[in-house]
Amino acid sequence: MWRKLMVLTSLCLCSAAHADLRHYVASLENSLWRVGENNPIECRLEHDIPDYGRAIFTSHAGKELNLHFTLDMWLKPDSVTKATLISRAPSWRPGNTSREITQLTYQKQFNGEVPKKTAWSMLAELSQGMEPTFYYADWYNQSSKIAVGLSSANFNGKYREFRACLANLLPYSFDDIAFTVLNYQEGGVELTRFSKMQLKKVQRYLSFDPEVELVLIDAYTDSYGGRSVNQKVSDKRADSVKDILVASGIPQDRIHTQGHGEKRHVAANDLAQERQINRRVVIKITKEI
């Protein structure tokens, strides 16, 4: 392993003009990092790799902090390819020791991805001025080697913005609000205290997500009272939820409501607790794929 690492390290120090190594990396002057998304549901840190593609770090809202890395290649792998990820010193920081981060496999016709822990390691190496670099053999000529580096030049300023975005991500994801059941107090359109908090979560998430395609709102009542009255109550509940979501920025034509009155009970109506379960609005949300 050490012999292999020494060979890779020596390759790192070779000139880009070396006949059997094509090295793609931004120059000190052209290294560009940017925060592509900065909102409570998505944070994205991007880096252009000249003549090759982009490096993208992404994190989404959720119960646990997540991190994804994608090496977005202009030319996707034409075969399954083994790669080695090395942290190396850039040319303007000679003398630092290179080290292997991990071994990877690129799938045919897919972008390169790394596990969560490796993505965090890459960010740590970049913040220390190192240059995470992928090494692999050309898909069409195994004797020709390719190196793809992420330049640390101009990184730390945008990394601070990215970390600030991570700190503001919502502690729940789209999956957590895509199917939400709200319950009501007896009579009228007053939600229970817990359901008010649930609706605020839905409202806040949707206010930041432009990819919401359709919101279905189905409202129900218990069986107390006349059927016509219960039908009107369920219609009012559906409309009141719609009004709140429209105020969050969801276009009206993407929200479909329906009141079902006292139909489709999910519990008996003998006890107060059972009737509360039946007094409900079900919100189902779909996103563009």
LINVENLIN-V850471 format. One record per pair of residues at least 24 apart in sequence whose C-alpha atoms are under 10 Angstrom apart, sorted by the first residue. I is the first residue (numbers start at 1). J is the second residue. Records with the same first field share a line. If there is no record, write none. Layout:
I = J  J
This chain:
1 = 100
2 = 99  100
4 = 100
5 = 84  86  98  99  100
6 = 98  99
8 = 84  86  88  98  99  100  135  147
9 = 86  87  88  89  97  98  99  100
10 = 98
11 = 135  145  147
12 = 86  87  88  89  90  91  98  133  135  147  149
13 = 88  89  90  91  94
14 = 91
15 = 91
16 = 147
19 = 144  145
20 = 137  138  141  142  143  144  145  146
21 = 135  136  137  138  143  144  145  146  147
22 = 135  138  144  145  146  147  148
23 = 52  133  134  135  145  146  147  148  149
24 = 49  50  51  52  53  133  134  146  147  148  149  150
25 = 49  50  51  52  90  131  133  147  148  149  150  151
26 = 50  51  148  149  150  151  152  153
27 = 90  91  151  153
28 = 90  91  92  151  152  153  154
29 = 153  154
30 = 151  153  154
31 = 150  151  152  153  154  155
32 = 151  152  153  154  155  158
33 = 150  151  152  153  154  155  156  157  158  159
34 = 154  155  157  158  159  161  162
35 = 158  159  160  161  162  165
36 = 162
37 = 162  165
38 = 161  162  163  164  165  166  168  169
39 = 165  166  168  169  170  208  209
40 = 165  166  167  168  169  170  171  204  205  207  208  209
41 = 165  166  168  169  170  171  172  173  174  204  205  206  207  208  209
42 = 165  166  168  169  170  208  209
43 = 67  161  162  163  164  165  166  167  168  169
44 = 68  69  162  165  166
45 = 69  155  158  159  161  162  163
46 = 70  158
47 = 71  150  151  152  155
48 = 72  150  151
49 = 73  148  149  150  151
50 = 148
52 = 148
53 = 148
54 = 150
55 = 112  113  148  149  150
56 = 113
57 = 119  120  122  123  162
58 = 119  162  166
59 = 162  165  166  169
60 = 166  169  170  171  172  173  174
61 = 166  168  169  170  171  172  173  174  205
62 = 169  170  171  172  173  174  175  176
63 = 169  170  171  172  173  176
64 = 170  171  172  173
65 = 166  167  169  170  171
66 = 116  117  119  120  166
67 = 114  115  116  117  118  119  120  166
68 = 113  114  115  116  117  118  119  120
69 = 112  113  114  115  116  118  119  120  122
70 = 110  111  112  113  114  115  119
71 = 110  111  112  113  114  134  148  150
72 = 110  111  112  113
73 = 109  110  111  112
74 = 111
75 = 109  110  111
76 = 106  107  108  109  110  111  112  139
77 = 106  107  108  109  110  111  112  138  139  140
78 = 106  107  108  109  110  138  139  140
79 = 106  107  108  109  110  138  139  140
80 = 105  106  107  108  109  110  139
81 = 105  106  107  108  112  136  137  138  139
82 = 106  107  135  136  137
83 = 112  133  134  135  136  137  146  147
84 = 133  134  135  136  147
85 = 114  118  122  132  133  134  135  136  147  148  149
86 = 122  130  131  132  133  134  135  147  149
87 = 121  122  125  126  129  130  131  132  133  134  149  150
88 = 125  126  129  130  131  132  133  149
89 = 125  126  128  129  130  131  132  133  151  152
90 = 129  130  131  132  149  150  151  152  153
91 = 131
92 = 129  153
93 = 129  130
96 = 129  130
97 = 130
98 = 130  131  132
99 = 132
100 = 132  133
101 = 125  132  133  134
102 = 134
103 = 134  135
104 = 134  135  136
105 = 136
106 = 136
108 = 139
122 = 150
123 = 152  155  156  159
125 = 152
126 = 150  151  152  153  155  156  159
127 = 152  153  155  156  157  159  160
128 = 152  155  156
129 = 153  154  155  156
170 = 201  204  205
171 = 201
172 = 201  202  205
173 = 202  205
174 = 202  205  206  209  212  285  286  287
175 = 285  286
176 = 201  202
177 = 201  202  203  205  206  283  284  285
178 = 202  215  283  284  285  286  287
179 = 215  216  282  283  284  285  286
180 = 217  281  282  283  284  285
181 = 217  218  219  277  280  281  282  283  284
182 = 219  241  277  279  280  281  282  283
183 = 219  220  221  275  276  277  278  279  280  281  282
184 = 220  221  237  275  276  277  278  279  280  281
185 = 275  276  277  279  280
186 = 221  222  224  272  275  276  279
187 = 221  222  224  225  230  233  234  279
188 = 221  230  232  233  234  236  237  279
189 = 233  234  235  236  237  238  239  240  241  279  280
190 = 237  240
191 = 237  279  280  281
192 = 276
195 = 280  281
199 = 241  244  245  283
200 = 244  245  248
202 = 245  248  283  285
203 = 241  244  245  246  247  248  249  250
204 = 245  248
205 = 248
206 = 245  246  248  249  250  285
207 = 245  246  247  248  249  250
208 = 248  249  250
209 = 249  250  287
210 = 249  250  287  288
211 = 286  287  288  289
212 = 250  251  254  285  286  287  288  289
213 = 250  251  253  254  255  285  286  287  288  289
214 = 250  251  252  253  254  255  256  284  285  286  287  288
215 = 242  245  250  251  252  253  254  255  256  257  283  284  285  286  287
216 = 242  254  255  256  257  258  282  283  284  285  286
217 = 241  242  255  256  257  258  259  281  282  283  284  285
218 = 256  257  258  259  260  261  280  281  282  283  284
219 = 257  258  259  260  261  262  263  278  279  280  281  282  283
220 = 258  259  260  261  262  263  264  265  266  277  278  279  280  281  282
221 = 259  260  261  262  263  264  265  275  276  277  278  279  280  281
222 = 261  262  263  264  265  266  267  268  269  272  274  275  276  277  278  279  280
223 = 261  262  263  265  268  269  270  275  278  279
224 = 262  269  270  275
225 = 262
226 = 261  262
227 = 261  262  263
228 = 261  262
229 = 261  262
230 = 259  260  261  262  263
231 = 258  259  260  261  262  263
232 = 259  260  261
233 = 259  260  261  262  279
234 = 258  259  260  261  262  279  280  281
235 = 259  260  261
237 = 279  280  281
238 = 280  281  282  283
241 = 281  283
242 = 283
254 = 285
255 = 285
256 = 283
257 = 281  283
